[in-house]
Amino acid sequence: MFTMCFFILLCPFSIPLPPVYTLPICCRRRCSSAAPPILTPFSEKMMTGEEGQPLPYVSEIVLKKRKIRDELAVTRRTQLELGKNGAKKSKKQSDVSDIKRPEQFIKEFRDKELDLIRMKQRAKRPKSMIPKLRSKLLFIIRIQGKNDMHPKTRNILYRLRLRKVFSGVFVKATEGVMEMLQKVEPYVTYGYPNLKNVKELIYKKGYARIDKKAVPLTDNNIIEQTLEKYGIICIEDIVHEISNVGPHFKEVVHFMGPLMLSKTEDELIKGKKQPYKEGGDTGNREDEINDLISKMN
């Protein structure tokens, strides 16, 4: 018995051992790479049984103001980054876009020459085609004219003090003025304003030109200092002088300056250079000019 125990101790590998089960290599890699579960403060409090503190109350008005402020800040930052035209251009792209091709110069030159030819043709119309004057007062509105205009046509508009689109002036109706309007007919529309529109135009759009600056007619002292020598001391005197085409009509009109009107929202002016009687926008509207004035004032 002692001999057998000694033999077993000396030869341990002679006795079969139970099999050892090992995991495959892929499973061992997965088990070794698995991260321990992450506990958030909320889960720790739930496990420990602690109660969380309530969130601070913020009113809905404050939240809306914060949202609007953030949106305005983002919009302003985007505008500053993109520039005035809404698209950020490199210096190379802007230089290329400013270059005009020869075809553009040729087209502009031909348009201007064609405008000069048509102006001469309109000037050769017989005087019988010029409508008879029904009133002493005319109101002229410039509705078109930018790049396709000949310098001679532009000079006539400047003589009428119509330097900008949608600017209007009061003019004394004479044969000379009607001939000038006939030459620049595709760019202006005119008619006979009534007393109501004359008064509203002067009160809403009227201003004085003092030292080459536009001063609104909010104080009669401004009128009195300049036009007192003509017997005009208030804005009502200006309305009376213009509506009746008085003896100092020219001085009063030059004291005020051109009236800047607004563009109509209902597309009353569609940009057609045909006469108004033929379905266009330009030319003599006679008494129907009052509808256009009331919408553009």
Secondary structure, 3 states (H helix, E strand, C coil): CHHHHHHHHHCHHHCCCCCCCCCCHHHHHHHHHCCCCCCCHHHHHHHHCCCCCCCCCCCHHHHHHHHHHHHHHHHHHHHHHHCCCCCCCCHHHHHHHHCCCHHHHHHHHHHHHHHHHHHHHHHCCCHHHCCCCCCCEEEEEECCCCCCCCHHHHHHHHHCCCCCCCEEEEEECCHHHHHHHHHCHHHEEEECCCHHHHHHHHHHHCEEEECCEEEECCCHHHHHHHHHHHCCCCHHHHHHHHHCCCCCHHHHHHHHCCEECCCCCCCCCCCCCCEHHHCCCEEEEECCHHHHHHHHC
